[in-house]
Amino acid sequence: MRVTLLCLISIFFQKGIAQNSTSWNGKSCAVVLTYDDALNQHLDYVIPSLDAYNLKGTFYIIGSSDCFNKRNKEWKLASKNGHELGNHTLMHPCARPHSKTPISPEKDLNNYTLKKVVSEIKETNRLLKETDGKTERSFAFPCGQKKVHDTLFYNYVKNDFVAARGVKRDLKSINEIDLDNVNAYGMKGHTATEMIGLVDEAIKNNKLLVFLFHGVGGGSPLNVENVDHQKLLKYLDFKQHDVWVAPMVEIAKYVKLQSKIIKD
């Protein structure tokens, strides 16, 4: 009898751990709202909208961008209010053959050395720390490109970050996530209905959903309308009992913790 009881307790405990490892901070899924390139529209439209619903996002900053440098105090305030300032490199270099728009030679990744890529990423971290005082943050690959020539440059800076966001569209469970290349859904002309559909899919399947925005209400050819973005935020607020919305740095730390629990 005692052996049977101990067995039942053990099974219950293991089941509890397993369930905990597939839940998202007590919610059915997790959503990360990411915004690339430090655009004026992010400060003018996005952050006020997020704050209105008490939702926190991740803003991947290009260290040399005019908006970041001219409106630095506003970015500092955004960080104080719980938004993450992520690293999107100093110059946003892309390899010319993979770019759909012309790139100046100084921003052509083909003209970079490994040393230059690493140096500019570290310089952007310095600028961000100077702004928000933080040492933990995530990284986003510019144009989704991970190599300088044939070398995976993130391997040389990964100890400086909690995670790196990629551009491949997919939903992943906690135990499937590659924190060196987190999947994300790039938004371009998507409607609120389409975006909300992704949220529902993530809830149904207990997955991580990462949105990748550029322009919101303008600012980039990769744009969604402000009204559609607002509807998405309203829906996330409505589904707050099912959806954990947090910056990438917080989600990544949670994934690491859950991975450690499973291994232990």
Secondary structure as UniProt FT lines:
FT   HELIX           2..21
FT   TURN            25..26
FT   STRAND          29..36
FT   HELIX           40..41
FT   HELIX           42..46
FT   HELIX           47..52
FT   TURN            53..54
FT   STRAND          58..61
FT   TURN            63..64
FT   HELIX           66..70
FT   HELIX           72..80
FT   TURN            81..82
FT   STRAND          84..87
FT   HELIX           96..98
FT   HELIX           105..107
FT   HELIX           109..111
FT   HELIX           114..132
FT   STRAND          139..140
FT   HELIX           142..144
FT   STRAND          147..148
FT   TURN            149..150
FT   STRAND          151..152
FT   HELIX           153..156
FT   HELIX           158..160
FT   STRAND          164..165
FT   HELIX           174..176
FT   TURN            179..180
FT   STRAND          185..186
FT   HELIX           192..205
FT   STRAND          208..213
FT   STRAND          215..216
FT   STRAND          223..224
FT   HELIX           226..238
FT   TURN            239..242
FT   STRAND          243..245
FT   HELIX           248..263
//
